[in-house]
Amino acid sequence: MNKYIAVVDDEKDIADLVCHQLKKNNYKTNNFLNGRDFLDSLNRNLPDLVVLDIMLPGIDGIEICKLLKNNPEYMNIKVIMLTAKQDVIDKVIGLEIGADDYVTKPFSPRELAARVKAVLRRWNENEDEIQNKIDNINEEIFIDHNKHEVYDKNGGKIVLTSTEFKILTILLKKRGWVFSREKLLDQLWGKDKYVIDRTIDVHIKNLREKLGETGKLILNIRGIGYKLEN
């Protein structure tokens, strides 16, 4: 089944151009000129990925991304931020709230289509290798790999972004190993990485906070990177 990509941009020419390029790559698309129309559409059809402009009338792209990533029903929708803002701090903010990639205007439609393909591919890798597997970090926190969910010993869900979940599973898979920021970037984005290594620090910070006391098991090895303590 073809993946469905939503494009949210108040510049109709840009939205039409992106949709045209994505359709050439066999994606189903729909474009929205404002965030409210896009959010209303989620009741009818959930996209696999959204190409999301930051500067939108009404509710902006940052708020939309936050709403998606903090809602268990929508958190697995992949997000590529598309914006004219080019400052590093803007990129960090976008990735900090859970965006999966960041593209600045002006952009190449072919490159954007390649980014969409890369984001969808990297999160689907190794899906078939996990069968009914549940891991525990300690006696307090458990991971259900099939459902991509983390919960506490009382069954309460801990809502993680897709990137936070992936980092946690990487650290857990080789518990006690020290991963450099570069190595984590490689495992998360591979050859398709377009982000800075500070992004890892931001995701780790958020992950620790969400895990509470268990988050202290994620150790910062000064000058090297991170590990999950045994």
C-alpha positions as CSV (number, residue, x, y, z in Angstrom):
1,M,0.0,0.0,0.0
2,N,1.3,3.5,-0.9
3,K,2.3,5.7,2.0
4,Y,0.1,8.7,2.6
5,I,2.0,12.0,3.1
6,A,0.3,15.2,4.3
7,V,1.8,18.5,3.3
8,V,1.0,21.5,5.4
9,D,2.1,24.9,4.0
10,D,0.2,28.2,3.6
11,E,2.0,28.9,0.3
12,K,-0.1,27.0,-2.2
13,D,2.5,27.0,-4.9
14,I,5.0,25.2,-2.6
15,A,2.4,22.8,-1.3
16,D,1.4,21.9,-4.8
17,L,5.0,21.5,-5.9
18,V,5.8,19.2,-3.0
19,C,2.7,17.1,-3.6
20,H,3.5,16.8,-7.3
21,Q,7.0,15.5,-6.6
22,L,5.8,13.1,-3.9
23,K,3.1,11.7,-6.3
24,K,5.9,11.1,-8.9
25,N,7.5,8.9,-6.2
26,N,4.2,6.9,-5.8
27,Y,3.1,8.5,-2.5
28,K,-0.5,9.4,-1.8
29,T,-0.7,13.1,-0.8
30,N,-3.0,15.8,0.4
31,N,-2.1,19.4,1.0
32,F,-3.4,21.8,3.7
33,L,-3.0,25.5,3.8
34,N,-3.4,25.8,7.5
35,G,-2.8,23.7,10.6
36,R,-6.4,23.6,11.8
37,D,-7.6,21.9,8.6
38,F,-4.8,19.4,8.9
39,L,-5.6,18.6,12.5
40,D,-9.3,18.2,11.7
41,S,-8.3,15.7,8.9
42,L,-6.7,13.3,11.4
43,N,-10.1,12.1,12.4
44,R,-10.6,10.8,8.9
45,N,-7.2,9.7,7.7
46,L,-3.9,9.4,9.5
47,P,-0.8,10.1,7.4
48,D,2.4,8.1,7.6
49,L,4.4,11.3,7.4
50,V,3.7,15.1,7.4
51,V,5.8,17.7,5.7
52,L,5.1,20.6,8.1
53,D,5.9,24.3,7.6
54,I,6.7,26.2,10.8
55,M,5.3,29.6,9.8
56,L,1.5,28.9,9.5
57,P,-1.5,31.1,10.1
58,G,-3.3,30.4,13.4
59,I,-1.6,27.4,15.0
60,D,2.0,27.1,13.9
61,G,4.1,24.1,12.9
62,I,5.9,23.9,16.3
63,E,2.6,23.6,18.1
64,I,1.3,21.1,15.6
65,C,4.4,18.9,16.0
66,K,4.1,19.1,19.8
67,L,0.4,18.0,19.6
68,L,1.3,15.1,17.4
69,K,4.3,13.8,19.4
70,N,2.5,14.1,22.8
71,N,-0.6,12.2,21.7
72,P,-0.3,8.4,21.8
73,E,-2.7,8.2,18.8
74,Y,-0.6,10.4,16.6
75,M,3.0,10.1,17.9
76,N,4.1,7.6,15.3
77,I,3.3,10.0,12.5
78,K,6.7,11.0,11.1
79,V,7.4,14.8,10.8
80,I,9.7,16.7,8.5
81,M,9.8,20.4,9.3
82,L,9.8,22.6,6.2
83,T,10.7,26.2,6.8
84,A,12.6,29.3,5.8
85,K,14.2,29.5,9.2
86,Q,17.9,28.4,9.0
87,D,19.3,29.2,12.4
88,V,20.8,26.2,14.3
89,I,18.6,27.0,17.3
90,D,15.5,26.7,15.2
91,K,16.6,23.3,14.0
92,V,17.4,22.1,17.5
93,I,13.9,23.3,18.7
94,G,12.2,21.4,15.9
95,L,14.2,18.2,16.6
96,E,13.8,18.6,20.3
97,I,10.0,18.4,20.2
98,G,10.2,15.2,18.1
99,A,10.5,16.2,14.5
100,D,12.3,13.5,12.4
101,D,14.0,15.8,10.0
102,Y,14.4,19.4,9.0
103,V,14.5,21.0,5.5
104,T,15.0,24.7,4.9
105,K,13.6,26.8,2.0
106,P,14.6,27.1,-0.7
107,F,14.8,23.4,-1.3
108,S,15.1,20.8,-4.0
109,P,11.8,18.9,-4.4
110,R,13.8,15.8,-5.4
111,E,15.9,16.1,-2.2
112,L,12.7,16.5,-0.1
113,A,11.3,13.3,-1.7
114,A,14.6,11.6,-0.8
115,R,14.3,12.8,2.8
116,V,10.7,11.5,3.0
117,K,11.9,8.1,1.7
118,A,14.8,8.0,4.2
119,V,12.6,8.9,7.2
120,L,10.0,6.3,6.4
121,R,12.7,3.6,5.7
122,R,14.9,4.1,8.7
123,W,12.0,3.7,11.2
124,N,10.7,0.6,9.4
125,E,14.1,-1.2,9.5
126,N,14.3,-4.3,11.7
127,E,10.6,-4.3,12.3
128,D,10.4,-7.9,11.2
129,E,13.1,-8.9,13.6
130,I,11.0,-8.1,16.7
131,Q,8.3,-10.7,17.6
132,N,6.2,-10.3,20.7
133,K,9.2,-9.0,22.6
134,I,9.0,-7.1,25.9
135,D,12.2,-5.9,27.6
136,N,12.6,-4.3,31.0
137,I,15.1,-1.5,31.8
138,N,14.7,-2.3,35.5
139,E,11.8,-3.3,37.8
140,E,10.1,0.0,37.1
141,I,10.1,0.5,33.3
142,F,9.2,-1.9,30.5
143,I,9.4,-1.7,26.7
144,D,6.9,-3.4,24.4
145,H,8.8,-3.5,21.0
146,N,5.8,-4.6,19.0
147,K,3.6,-1.7,20.1
148,H,6.5,0.8,20.3
149,E,5.3,1.6,23.8
150,V,7.1,2.2,27.2
151,Y,5.2,1.8,30.4
152,D,5.8,1.6,34.2
153,K,5.2,-1.3,36.5
154,N,1.6,-0.2,37.1
155,G,0.8,-0.2,33.4
156,G,1.0,3.5,32.9
157,K,2.2,4.6,29.5
158,I,5.3,6.8,29.2
159,V,4.9,8.8,25.9
160,L,8.2,8.9,24.0
161,T,8.8,10.4,20.6
162,S,9.9,8.0,17.9
163,T,13.5,9.2,18.2
164,E,13.5,8.9,22.0
165,F,12.2,5.4,21.7
166,K,14.8,4.4,19.2
167,I,17.6,5.8,21.3
168,L,16.4,3.8,24.3
169,T,16.2,0.6,22.4
170,I,19.7,1.2,21.0
171,L,21.2,1.7,24.4
172,L,19.2,-1.3,25.8
173,K,20.2,-3.7,23.1
174,K,23.9,-3.3,24.1
175,R,23.5,-2.4,27.7
176,G,26.7,-1.2,29.3
177,W,28.3,-0.2,25.9
178,V,29.3,3.4,25.5
179,F,27.9,5.0,22.4
180,S,29.4,8.2,21.1
181,R,27.1,10.9,19.8
182,E,28.4,10.1,16.3
183,K,27.6,6.4,16.7
184,L,24.1,7.2,17.9
185,L,23.6,9.5,15.0
186,D,24.7,6.8,12.6
187,Q,22.3,4.3,14.1
188,L,19.4,6.7,14.0
189,W,19.9,8.3,10.6
190,G,22.8,6.4,8.9
191,K,23.9,7.9,5.6
192,D,20.7,10.1,5.7
193,K,21.7,12.1,8.8
194,Y,21.4,15.9,8.4
195,V,21.4,16.9,12.0
196,I,24.0,18.1,14.5
197,D,25.4,16.0,17.3
198,R,23.9,18.4,19.9
199,T,20.5,16.9,18.9
200,I,21.5,13.7,20.7
201,D,22.0,15.6,23.9
202,V,18.6,17.2,23.6
203,H,16.8,13.8,23.1
204,I,18.7,12.2,25.9
205,K,17.8,15.1,28.3
206,N,14.1,14.7,27.4
207,L,14.3,10.9,27.6
208,R,15.8,11.0,31.1
209,E,13.1,13.4,32.3
210,K,10.3,11.2,31.0
211,L,11.8,8.1,32.6
212,G,12.0,9.7,36.0
213,E,14.4,8.0,38.5
214,T,15.1,5.3,35.9
215,G,16.5,8.0,33.6
216,K,19.5,8.2,35.9
217,L,20.6,4.8,34.4
218,I,21.4,6.7,31.2
219,L,24.9,7.9,32.0
220,N,26.9,10.6,30.3
221,I,30.5,9.4,29.8
222,R,32.3,12.7,29.6
223,G,34.0,13.4,26.3
224,I,32.7,10.2,24.8
225,G,28.9,9.7,24.8
226,Y,26.2,7.8,26.6
227,K,25.5,4.3,27.9
228,L,22.7,2.5,29.8
229,E,24.0,1.3,33.1
230,N,23.7,-2.3,34.0
